[in-house]
Amino acid sequence: MTGEFTVEYNNNHLYKGSLIEGARHGYGVLVYPDGSSYNGYWENDKEHGEGSLKFSDQKLFSGSVSYTHLRAH
């Protein structure tokens, strides 16, 4: 499956964005059950590139993500 989709996973995570061959790739938003979210770029089904994490307490992190390793700007 390739294109723009909304996907609800079995773990109640909700993803809206680009998929390439079923993997998150390109721009997308992932919302977790506790209300926290990642809004940014993906590569090979992992957070990668510019993005922001909003935590359930509404604190915000913006910066670069390299395969789930965070770097603030």
PyMOL Python script that loads the backbone (N, CA, C, O; Angstrom):
from pymol import cmd

cmd.read_pdbstr("""\
ATOM      1  N   MET A   1       0.847  -1.158   0.000  1.00  0.00           N
ATOM      2  CA  MET A   1       0.000   0.000   0.000  1.00  0.00           C
ATOM      3  C   MET A   1       0.901   1.232   0.000  1.00  0.00           C
ATOM      4  O   MET A   1       1.763   1.381   0.866  1.00  0.00           O
ATOM      5  N   THR A   2       0.696   2.102  -0.966  1.00  0.00           N
ATOM      6  CA  THR A   2       1.497   3.309  -1.138  1.00  0.00           C
ATOM      7  C   THR A   2       0.570   4.491  -1.379  1.00  0.00           C
ATOM      8  O   THR A   2      -0.380   4.404  -2.158  1.00  0.00           O
ATOM      9  N   GLY A   3       0.863   5.608  -0.692  1.00  0.00           N
ATOM     10  CA  GLY A   3       0.048   6.808  -0.837  1.00  0.00           C
ATOM     11  C   GLY A   3      -0.209   7.450   0.514  1.00  0.00           C
ATOM     12  O   GLY A   3       0.534   7.224   1.469  1.00  0.00           O
ATOM     13  N   GLU A   4      -1.269   8.256   0.591  1.00  0.00           N
ATOM     14  CA  GLU A   4      -1.669   8.924   1.832  1.00  0.00           C
ATOM     15  C   GLU A   4      -2.776   8.112   2.483  1.00  0.00           C
ATOM     16  O   GLU A   4      -3.771   7.776   1.841  1.00  0.00           O
ATOM     17  N   PHE A   5      -2.596   7.792   3.783  1.00  0.00           N
ATOM     18  CA  PHE A   5      -3.550   6.940   4.480  1.00  0.00           C
ATOM     19  C   PHE A   5      -3.739   7.382   5.917  1.00  0.00           C
ATOM     20  O   PHE A   5      -2.932   8.131   6.470  1.00  0.00           O
ATOM     21  N   THR A   6      -4.818   6.906   6.509  1.00  0.00           N
ATOM     22  CA  THR A   6      -5.036   6.952   7.949  1.00  0.00           C
ATOM     23  C   THR A   6      -5.083   5.502   8.405  1.00  0.00           C
ATOM     24  O   THR A   6      -5.877   4.710   7.897  1.00  0.00           O
ATOM     25  N   VAL A   7      -4.224   5.157   9.373  1.00  0.00           N
ATOM     26  CA  VAL A   7      -4.109   3.771   9.827  1.00  0.00           C
ATOM     27  C   VAL A   7      -4.256   3.726  11.344  1.00  0.00           C
ATOM     28  O   VAL A   7      -3.569   4.458  12.056  1.00  0.00           O
ATOM     29  N   GLU A   8      -5.145   2.873  11.839  1.00  0.00           N
ATOM     30  CA  GLU A   8      -5.241   2.641  13.276  1.00  0.00           C
ATOM     31  C   GLU A   8      -4.653   1.262  13.547  1.00  0.00           C
ATOM     32  O   GLU A   8      -5.137   0.252  13.035  1.00  0.00           O
ATOM     33  N   TYR A   9      -3.598   1.238  14.364  1.00  0.00           N
ATOM     34  CA  TYR A   9      -2.891  -0.002  14.667  1.00  0.00           C
ATOM     35  C   TYR A   9      -3.547  -0.717  15.845  1.00  0.00           C
ATOM     36  O   TYR A   9      -4.325  -0.118  16.588  1.00  0.00           O
ATOM     37  N   ASN A  10      -3.230  -1.996  16.011  1.00  0.00           N
ATOM     38  CA  ASN A  10      -3.787  -2.801  17.105  1.00  0.00           C
ATOM     39  C   ASN A  10      -3.464  -2.236  18.477  1.00  0.00           C
ATOM     40  O   ASN A  10      -4.204  -2.482  19.430  1.00  0.00           O
ATOM     41  N   ASN A  11      -2.375  -1.485  18.601  1.00  0.00           N
ATOM     42  CA  ASN A  11      -1.978  -0.903  19.884  1.00  0.00           C
ATOM     43  C   ASN A  11      -2.638   0.457  20.119  1.00  0.00           C
ATOM     44  O   ASN A  11      -2.247   1.193  21.024  1.00  0.00           O
ATOM     45  N   ASN A  12      -3.645   0.788  19.296  1.00  0.00           N
ATOM     46  CA  ASN A  12      -4.409   2.037  19.380  1.00  0.00           C
ATOM     47  C   ASN A  12      -3.618   3.281  18.990  1.00  0.00           C
ATOM     48  O   ASN A  12      -4.034   4.392  19.318  1.00  0.00           O
ATOM     49  N   HIS A  13      -2.497   3.126  18.304  1.00  0.00           N
ATOM     50  CA  HIS A  13      -1.785   4.263  17.730  1.00  0.00           C
ATOM     51  C   HIS A  13      -2.494   4.611  16.425  1.00  0.00           C
ATOM     52  O   HIS A  13      -2.923   3.723  15.688  1.00  0.00           O
ATOM     53  N   LEU A  14      -2.615   5.909  16.143  1.00  0.00           N
ATOM     54  CA  LEU A  14      -3.265   6.369  14.924  1.00  0.00           C
ATOM     55  C   LEU A  14      -2.253   7.133  14.088  1.00  0.00           C
ATOM     56  O   LEU A  14      -1.662   8.104  14.561  1.00  0.00           O
ATOM     57  N   TYR A  15      -2.048   6.705  12.854  1.00  0.00           N
ATOM     58  CA  TYR A  15      -1.098   7.349  11.933  1.00  0.00           C
ATOM     59  C   TYR A  15      -1.858   7.940  10.763  1.00  0.00           C
ATOM     60  O   TYR A  15      -2.715   7.287  10.167  1.00  0.00           O
ATOM     61  N   LYS A  16      -1.533   9.196  10.436  1.00  0.00           N
ATOM     62  CA  LYS A  16      -2.074   9.847   9.243  1.00  0.00           C
ATOM     63  C   LYS A  16      -0.894  10.371   8.449  1.00  0.00           C
ATOM     64  O   LYS A  16      -0.152  11.230   8.927  1.00  0.00           O
ATOM     65  N   GLY A  17      -0.715   9.861   7.240  1.00  0.00           N
ATOM     66  CA  GLY A  17       0.388  10.344   6.427  1.00  0.00           C
ATOM     67  C   GLY A  17       0.757   9.392   5.318  1.00  0.00           C
ATOM     68  O   GLY A  17      -0.039   8.557   4.890  1.00  0.00           O
ATOM     69  N   SER A  18       1.994   9.541   4.859  1.00  0.00           N
ATOM     70  CA  SER A  18       2.499   8.796   3.697  1.00  0.00           C
ATOM     71  C   SER A  18       2.956   7.396   4.080  1.00  0.00           C
ATOM     72  O   SER A  18       3.576   7.180   5.121  1.00  0.00           O
ATOM     73  N   LEU A  19       2.632   6.462   3.210  1.00  0.00           N
ATOM     74  CA  LEU A  19       3.129   5.095   3.316  1.00  0.00           C
ATOM     75  C   LEU A  19       3.740   4.706   1.983  1.00  0.00           C
ATOM     76  O   LEU A  19       3.221   5.063   0.925  1.00  0.00           O
ATOM     77  N   ILE A  20       4.847   3.971   2.037  1.00  0.00           N
ATOM     78  CA  ILE A  20       5.427   3.365   0.840  1.00  0.00           C
ATOM     79  C   ILE A  20       5.554   1.881   1.127  1.00  0.00           C
ATOM     80  O   ILE A  20       6.263   1.464   2.042  1.00  0.00           O
ATOM     81  N   GLU A  21       4.853   1.095   0.329  1.00  0.00           N
ATOM     82  CA  GLU A  21       4.806  -0.361   0.506  1.00  0.00           C
ATOM     83  C   GLU A  21       4.455  -0.727   1.945  1.00  0.00           C
ATOM     84  O   GLU A  21       5.032  -1.657   2.508  1.00  0.00           O
ATOM     85  N   GLY A  22       3.499   0.011   2.546  1.00  0.00           N
ATOM     86  CA  GLY A  22       3.005  -0.278   3.878  1.00  0.00           C
ATOM     87  C   GLY A  22       3.819   0.301   5.019  1.00  0.00           C
ATOM     88  O   GLY A  22       3.398   0.220   6.173  1.00  0.00           O
ATOM     89  N   ALA A  23       4.983   0.887   4.726  1.00  0.00           N
ATOM     90  CA  ALA A  23       5.845   1.468   5.765  1.00  0.00           C
ATOM     91  C   ALA A  23       5.669   2.982   5.793  1.00  0.00           C
ATOM     92  O   ALA A  23       5.531   3.615   4.747  1.00  0.00           O
ATOM     93  N   ARG A  24       5.675   3.561   6.996  1.00  0.00           N
ATOM     94  CA  ARG A  24       5.606   5.012   7.121  1.00  0.00           C
ATOM     95  C   ARG A  24       6.873   5.606   6.502  1.00  0.00           C
ATOM     96  O   ARG A  24       7.989   5.229   6.859  1.00  0.00           O
ATOM     97  N   HIS A  25       6.681   6.533   5.576  1.00  0.00           N
ATOM     98  CA  HIS A  25       7.803   7.123   4.855  1.00  0.00           C
ATOM     99  C   HIS A  25       7.342   8.457   4.291  1.00  0.00           C
ATOM    100  O   HIS A  25       6.327   8.518   3.597  1.00  0.00           O
ATOM    101  N   GLY A  26       8.081   9.535   4.583  1.00  0.00           N
ATOM    102  CA  GLY A  26       7.647  10.869   4.198  1.00  0.00           C
ATOM    103  C   GLY A  26       7.039  11.559   5.409  1.00  0.00           C
ATOM    104  O   GLY A  26       7.419  11.272   6.544  1.00  0.00           O
ATOM    105  N   TYR A  27       6.101  12.462   5.177  1.00  0.00           N
ATOM    106  CA  TYR A  27       5.514  13.229   6.268  1.00  0.00           C
ATOM    107  C   TYR A  27       4.308  12.498   6.871  1.00  0.00           C
ATOM    108  O   TYR A  27       3.491  11.926   6.149  1.00  0.00           O
ATOM    109  N   GLY A  28       4.211  12.525   8.210  1.00  0.00           N
ATOM    110  CA  GLY A  28       3.060  11.926   8.856  1.00  0.00           C
ATOM    111  C   GLY A  28       2.961  12.304  10.319  1.00  0.00           C
ATOM    112  O   GLY A  28       3.897  12.846  10.906  1.00  0.00           O
ATOM    113  N   VAL A  29       1.807  12.005  10.896  1.00  0.00           N
ATOM    114  CA  VAL A  29       1.532  12.269  12.307  1.00  0.00           C
ATOM    115  C   VAL A  29       1.109  10.968  12.965  1.00  0.00           C
ATOM    116  O   VAL A  29       0.226  10.270  12.466  1.00  0.00           O
ATOM    117  N   LEU A  30       1.744  10.640  14.092  1.00  0.00           N
ATOM    118  CA  LEU A  30       1.382   9.462  14.863  1.00  0.00           C
ATOM    119  C   LEU A  30       0.877   9.930  16.217  1.00  0.00           C
ATOM    120  O   LEU A  30       1.583  10.636  16.937  1.00  0.00           O
ATOM    121  N   VAL A  31      -0.346   9.538  16.566  1.00  0.00           N
ATOM    122  CA  VAL A  31      -0.950   9.910  17.844  1.00  0.00           C
ATOM    123  C   VAL A  31      -1.031   8.656  18.708  1.00  0.00           C
ATOM    124  O   VAL A  31      -1.532   7.617  18.279  1.00  0.00           O
ATOM    125  N   TYR A  32      -0.525   8.778  19.935  1.00  0.00           N
ATOM    126  CA  TYR A  32      -0.508   7.673  20.892  1.00  0.00           C
ATOM    127  C   TYR A  32      -1.762   7.708  21.754  1.00  0.00           C
ATOM    128  O   TYR A  32      -2.406   8.752  21.853  1.00  0.00           O
ATOM    129  N   PRO A  33      -2.125   6.590  22.380  1.00  0.00           N
ATOM    130  CA  PRO A  33      -3.352   6.531  23.187  1.00  0.00           C
ATOM    131  C   PRO A  33      -3.407   7.562  24.322  1.00  0.00           C
ATOM    132  O   PRO A  33      -4.496   7.982  24.712  1.00  0.00           O
ATOM    133  N   ASP A  34      -2.262   7.973  24.853  1.00  0.00           N
ATOM    134  CA  ASP A  34      -2.256   8.945  25.957  1.00  0.00           C
ATOM    135  C   ASP A  34      -2.377  10.387  25.470  1.00  0.00           C
ATOM    136  O   ASP A  34      -2.353  11.314  26.281  1.00  0.00           O
ATOM    137  N   GLY A  35      -2.506  10.590  24.153  1.00  0.00           N
ATOM    138  CA  GLY A  35      -2.654  11.923  23.587  1.00  0.00           C
ATOM    139  C   GLY A  35      -1.360  12.543  23.106  1.00  0.00           C
ATOM    140  O   GLY A  35      -1.394  13.576  22.437  1.00  0.00           O
ATOM    141  N   SER A  36      -0.220  11.951  23.420  1.00  0.00           N
ATOM    142  CA  SER A  36       1.041  12.465  22.905  1.00  0.00           C
ATOM    143  C   SER A  36       1.121  12.146  21.409  1.00  0.00           C
ATOM    144  O   SER A  36       0.403  11.282  20.908  1.00  0.00           O
ATOM    145  N   SER A  37       2.018  12.867  20.700  1.00  0.00           N
ATOM    146  CA  SER A  37       2.085  12.666  19.255  1.00  0.00           C
ATOM    147  C   SER A  37       3.453  13.017  18.710  1.00  0.00           C
ATOM    148  O   SER A  37       4.200  13.796  19.300  1.00  0.00           O
ATOM    149  N   TYR A  38       3.764  12.418  17.559  1.00  0.00           N
ATOM    150  CA  TYR A  38       4.936  12.786  16.769  1.00  0.00           C
ATOM    151  C   TYR A  38       4.414  13.336  15.457  1.00  0.00           C
ATOM    152  O   TYR A  38       3.588  12.707  14.797  1.00  0.00           O
ATOM    153  N   ASN A  39       4.896  14.512  15.078  1.00  0.00           N
ATOM    154  CA  ASN A  39       4.464  15.191  13.876  1.00  0.00           C
ATOM    155  C   ASN A  39       5.723  15.518  13.080  1.00  0.00           C
ATOM    156  O   ASN A  39       6.468  16.425  13.452  1.00  0.00           O
ATOM    157  N   GLY A  40       5.969  14.796  11.993  1.00  0.00           N
ATOM    158  CA  GLY A  40       7.182  15.052  11.239  1.00  0.00           C
ATOM    159  C   GLY A  40       7.446  14.006  10.176  1.00  0.00           C
ATOM    160  O   GLY A  40       6.528  13.392   9.631  1.00  0.00           O
ATOM    161  N   TYR A  41       8.714  13.822   9.898  1.00  0.00           N
ATOM    162  CA  TYR A  41       9.129  12.963   8.787  1.00  0.00           C
ATOM    163  C   TYR A  41       9.532  11.566   9.247  1.00  0.00           C
ATOM    164  O   TYR A  41      10.012  11.360  10.362  1.00  0.00           O
ATOM    165  N   TRP A  42       9.316  10.626   8.345  1.00  0.00           N
ATOM    166  CA  TRP A  42       9.568   9.206   8.575  1.00  0.00           C
ATOM    167  C   TRP A  42      10.442   8.658   7.463  1.00  0.00           C
ATOM    168  O   TRP A  42      10.419   9.148   6.335  1.00  0.00           O
ATOM    169  N   GLU A  43      11.210   7.635   7.798  1.00  0.00           N
ATOM    170  CA  GLU A  43      11.988   6.906   6.801  1.00  0.00           C
ATOM    171  C   GLU A  43      12.009   5.445   7.219  1.00  0.00           C
ATOM    172  O   GLU A  43      12.385   5.125   8.347  1.00  0.00           O
ATOM    173  N   ASN A  44      11.611   4.566   6.325  1.00  0.00           N
ATOM    174  CA  ASN A  44      11.613   3.122   6.594  1.00  0.00           C
ATOM    175  C   ASN A  44      10.890   2.772   7.892  1.00  0.00           C
ATOM    176  O   ASN A  44      11.371   1.952   8.673  1.00  0.00           O
ATOM    177  N   ASP A  45       9.727   3.400   8.121  1.00  0.00           N
ATOM    178  CA  ASP A  45       8.836   3.111   9.243  1.00  0.00           C
ATOM    179  C   ASP A  45       9.357   3.614  10.594  1.00  0.00           C
ATOM    180  O   ASP A  45       8.859   3.199  11.640  1.00  0.00           O
ATOM    181  N   LYS A  46      10.365   4.513  10.575  1.00  0.00           N
ATOM    182  CA  LYS A  46      10.895   5.082  11.816  1.00  0.00           C
ATOM    183  C   LYS A  46      10.935   6.601  11.701  1.00  0.00           C
ATOM    184  O   LYS A  46      11.099   7.147  10.610  1.00  0.00           O
ATOM    185  N   GLU A  47      10.780   7.286  12.850  1.00  0.00           N
ATOM    186  CA  GLU A  47      10.880   8.737  12.870  1.00  0.00           C
ATOM    187  C   GLU A  47      12.281   9.136  12.412  1.00  0.00           C
ATOM    188  O   GLU A  47      13.276   8.635  12.936  1.00  0.00           O
ATOM    189  N   HIS A  48      12.356  10.040  11.432  1.00  0.00           N
ATOM    190  CA  HIS A  48      13.661  10.426  10.886  1.00  0.00           C
ATOM    191  C   HIS A  48      13.541  11.754  10.162  1.00  0.00           C
ATOM    192  O   HIS A  48      12.785  11.871   9.199  1.00  0.00           O
ATOM    193  N   GLY A  49      14.286  12.761  10.622  1.00  0.00           N
ATOM    194  CA  GLY A  49      14.265  14.081  10.001  1.00  0.00           C
ATOM    195  C   GLY A  49      13.672  15.100  10.955  1.00  0.00           C
ATOM    196  O   GLY A  49      13.623  14.878  12.165  1.00  0.00           O
ATOM    197  N   GLU A  50      13.223  16.214  10.409  1.00  0.00           N
ATOM    198  CA  GLU A  50      12.632  17.272  11.232  1.00  0.00           C
ATOM    199  C   GLU A  50      11.276  16.824  11.747  1.00  0.00           C
ATOM    200  O   GLU A  50      10.473  16.236  11.022  1.00  0.00           O
ATOM    201  N   GLY A  51      11.045  17.118  13.021  1.00  0.00           N
ATOM    202  CA  GLY A  51       9.761  16.753  13.588  1.00  0.00           C
ATOM    203  C   GLY A  51       9.575  17.344  14.967  1.00  0.00           C
ATOM    204  O   GLY A  51      10.469  17.992  15.511  1.00  0.00           O
ATOM    205  N   SER A  52       8.406  17.111  15.522  1.00  0.00           N
ATOM    206  CA  SER A  52       8.137  17.570  16.876  1.00  0.00           C
ATOM    207  C   SER A  52       7.382  16.488  17.636  1.00  0.00           C
ATOM    208  O   SER A  52       6.547  15.775  17.079  1.00  0.00           O
ATOM    209  N   LEU A  53       7.696  16.389  18.907  1.00  0.00           N
ATOM    210  CA  LEU A  53       7.013  15.477  19.810  1.00  0.00           C
ATOM    211  C   LEU A  53       6.222  16.317  20.799  1.00  0.00           C
ATOM    212  O   LEU A  53       6.776  17.196  21.459  1.00  0.00           O
ATOM    213  N   LYS A  54       4.944  16.050  20.898  1.00  0.00           N
ATOM    214  CA  LYS A  54       4.124  16.708  21.906  1.00  0.00           C
ATOM    215  C   LYS A  54       3.759  15.635  22.922  1.00  0.00           C
ATOM    216  O   LYS A  54       3.146  14.622  22.583  1.00  0.00           O
ATOM    217  N   PHE A  55       4.139  15.868  24.160  1.00  0.00           N
ATOM    218  CA  PHE A  55       3.908  14.896  25.214  1.00  0.00           C
ATOM    219  C   PHE A  55       2.505  15.066  25.791  1.00  0.00           C
ATOM    220  O   PHE A  55       1.859  16.089  25.563  1.00  0.00           O
ATOM    221  N   SER A  56       2.035  14.074  26.530  1.00  0.00           N
ATOM    222  CA  SER A  56       0.684  14.116  27.073  1.00  0.00           C
ATOM    223  C   SER A  56       0.481  15.282  28.027  1.00  0.00           C
ATOM    224  O   SER A  56      -0.654  15.712  28.230  1.00  0.00           O
ATOM    225  N   ASP A  57       1.564  15.812  28.625  1.00  0.00           N
ATOM    226  CA  ASP A  57       1.454  16.989  29.500  1.00  0.00           C
ATOM    227  C   ASP A  57       1.547  18.288  28.709  1.00  0.00           C
ATOM    228  O   ASP A  57       1.662  19.365  29.295  1.00  0.00           O
ATOM    229  N   GLN A  58       1.498  18.193  27.361  1.00  0.00           N
ATOM    230  CA  GLN A  58       1.516  19.308  26.418  1.00  0.00           C
ATOM    231  C   GLN A  58       2.891  19.948  26.234  1.00  0.00           C
ATOM    232  O   GLN A  58       2.999  20.946  25.521  1.00  0.00           O
ATOM    233  N   LYS A  59       3.950  19.406  26.853  1.00  0.00           N
ATOM    234  CA  LYS A  59       5.299  19.907  26.580  1.00  0.00           C
ATOM    235  C   LYS A  59       5.666  19.523  25.154  1.00  0.00           C
ATOM    236  O   LYS A  59       5.242  18.482  24.651  1.00  0.00           O
ATOM    237  N   LEU A  60       6.461  20.377  24.507  1.00  0.00           N
ATOM    238  CA  LEU A  60       6.777  20.183  23.097  1.00  0.00           C
ATOM    239  C   LEU A  60       8.284  20.120  22.892  1.00  0.00           C
ATOM    240  O   LEU A  60       9.025  20.940  23.434  1.00  0.00           O
ATOM    241  N   PHE A  61       8.732  19.150  22.114  1.00  0.00           N
ATOM    242  CA  PHE A  61      10.121  19.037  21.673  1.00  0.00           C
ATOM    243  C   PHE A  61      10.119  19.198  20.168  1.00  0.00           C
ATOM    244  O   PHE A  61       9.365  18.518  19.472  1.00  0.00           O
ATOM    245  N   SER A  62      10.953  20.090  19.654  1.00  0.00           N
ATOM    246  CA  SER A  62      11.104  20.235  18.204  1.00  0.00           C
ATOM    247  C   SER A  62      12.577  20.095  17.864  1.00  0.00           C
ATOM    248  O   SER A  62      13.439  20.618  18.569  1.00  0.00           O
ATOM    249  N   GLY A  63      12.855  19.396  16.794  1.00  0.00           N
ATOM    250  CA  GLY A  63      14.234  19.229  16.378  1.00  0.00           C
ATOM    251  C   GLY A  63      14.364  18.140  15.339  1.00  0.00           C
ATOM    252  O   GLY A  63      13.443  17.884  14.564  1.00  0.00           O
ATOM    253  N   SER A  64      15.514  17.506  15.334  1.00  0.00           N
ATOM    254  CA  SER A  64      15.787  16.423  14.399  1.00  0.00           C
ATOM    255  C   SER A  64      15.667  15.089  15.110  1.00  0.00           C
ATOM    256  O   SER A  64      16.049  14.943  16.271  1.00  0.00           O
ATOM    257  N   VAL A  65      15.136  14.139  14.399  1.00  0.00           N
ATOM    258  CA  VAL A  65      15.037  12.782  14.905  1.00  0.00           C
ATOM    259  C   VAL A  65      15.770  11.883  13.926  1.00  0.00           C
ATOM    260  O   VAL A  65      15.505  11.917  12.724  1.00  0.00           O
ATOM    261  N   SER A  66      16.681  11.088  14.436  1.00  0.00           N
ATOM    262  CA  SER A  66      17.414  10.155  13.596  1.00  0.00           C
ATOM    263  C   SER A  66      17.158   8.753  14.114  1.00  0.00           C
ATOM    264  O   SER A  66      17.804   8.285  15.052  1.00  0.00           O
ATOM    265  N   TYR A  67      16.201   8.097  13.481  1.00  0.00           N
ATOM    266  CA  TYR A  67      15.808   6.740  13.873  1.00  0.00           C
ATOM    267  C   TYR A  67      15.593   6.653  15.377  1.00  0.00           C
ATOM    268  O   TYR A  67      16.200   5.829  16.060  1.00  0.00           O
ATOM    269  N   THR A  68      14.720   7.517  15.876  1.00  0.00           N
ATOM    270  CA  THR A  68      14.255   7.613  17.264  1.00  0.00           C
ATOM    271  C   THR A  68      15.250   8.211  18.227  1.00  0.00           C
ATOM    272  O   THR A  68      14.990   8.191  19.430  1.00  0.00           O
ATOM    273  N   HIS A  69      16.396   8.754  17.773  1.00  0.00           N
ATOM    274  CA  HIS A  69      17.315   9.497  18.626  1.00  0.00           C
ATOM    275  C   HIS A  69      17.032  10.985  18.410  1.00  0.00           C
ATOM    276  O   HIS A  69      17.065  11.471  17.280  1.00  0.00           O
ATOM    277  N   LEU A  70      16.755  11.703  19.501  1.00  0.00           N
ATOM    278  CA  LEU A  70      16.350  13.095  19.421  1.00  0.00           C
ATOM    279  C   LEU A  70      17.548  14.041  19.487  1.00  0.00           C
ATOM    280  O   LEU A  70      18.494  13.807  20.239  1.00  0.00           O
ATOM    281  N   ARG A  71      17.496  15.115  18.690  1.00  0.00           N
ATOM    282  CA  ARG A  71      18.486  16.190  18.742  1.00  0.00           C
ATOM    283  C   ARG A  71      17.734  17.511  18.680  1.00  0.00           C
ATOM    284  O   ARG A  71      17.081  17.816  17.682  1.00  0.00           O
ATOM    285  N   ALA A  72      17.828  18.295  19.751  1.00  0.00           N
ATOM    286  CA  ALA A  72      17.136  19.591  19.793  1.00  0.00           C
ATOM    287  C   ALA A  72      17.883  20.620  18.961  1.00  0.00           C
ATOM    288  O   ALA A  72      19.090  20.516  18.743  1.00  0.00           O
ATOM    289  N   HIS A  73      17.134  21.616  18.502  1.00  0.00           N
ATOM    290  CA  HIS A  73      17.745  22.758  17.783  1.00  0.00           C
ATOM    291  C   HIS A  73      17.828  23.921  18.719  1.00  0.00           C
ATOM    292  O   HIS A  73      18.306  24.989  18.336  1.00  0.00           O
TER     293      HIS A  73
END
""", "prot")
cmd.dss("prot")
cmd.show_as("cartoon", "prot")
cmd.util.cbc("prot")
cmd.orient("prot")
